[in-house]
Structures are given as C-alpha cells and as structure tokens.
Amino acid sequence: MKFPVIGGIAFLFSGGVALAAVALLASADKPASASAGASIAEPETPTVEAPEGALVYSVPDMHCEFACAPKVRETLEGIVGVKKVETNVENQTVTVYTGAEFNAETALAALSEAGYPGKKVSK
C-alpha cells in the first residue's frame, strides 16, 4: 500500500481519517539552522587590569570555593616562578603573582591538565 506524501508529511487514509506524523509538524516550526560552513563565535572575554607583577586568567570551569578553587590554587602554586595565587570564584578568575622564571604556557598547560582550562585576560 502506498501513502501520499504532502509537504514532507505522510498521510494514512483509513476509514476517512487522516493521521499525520506529529514529529514532522513540530520540526517544521523550528527555524532553519546556520549553514554548515558558518560558525558560532564565542563571546569575547574582556581584558582586565592586573596588579603589578601579576597576570589574570579566566578559568570558566572553576565554579566552587570548596573543590575547584583549591585545585586551581594547588596546581598553579606548583609551577616554577609562581609567588602567590588568588582565586575569585564569582568572577571565575585567578590572579597569579609571578617571578622572572614564570612561564605562562606551562601554567596554562597545567591548568588544562588539572581539568580547568583557562586563558590570559590581563593586559
């Protein structure tokens, strides 16, 4: 038995009653998605003024003061050249006071390895 297809919806005629595929109707109301070549840009993180001798990093996965912040502090305090680390869970930022031997790439790699990828947001 063949069913007529009208507008992407198959209708089944049985005893004079038409049944429609509701899922297809629901999906027809959704707006068209962006083309495959288009990408959605991430919101740009604003730059902030860092205290003298420090860098500020955005760490968006740092959500709590009890597990996340201590892990981020411990991770960064283990990096050569880090003098002091201050976390701000509310702003999801970390201020790192550094010495001459500090390497920013090493710090970012350590944060990522610990599960808290970040990026520099200070000038």
Beta strands, then each sheet from edge to edge (+ up, - down):
strand 1: 5-6
strand 2: 9-10
strand 3: 12-14
strand 4: 17-19
strand 5: 54-58
strand 6: 82-88
strand 7: 93-98
strand 8: 119-120
sheet 1: 1+ 2-
sheet 2: 3+ 4-
sheet 3: 6+ 7- 5+ 8-
end
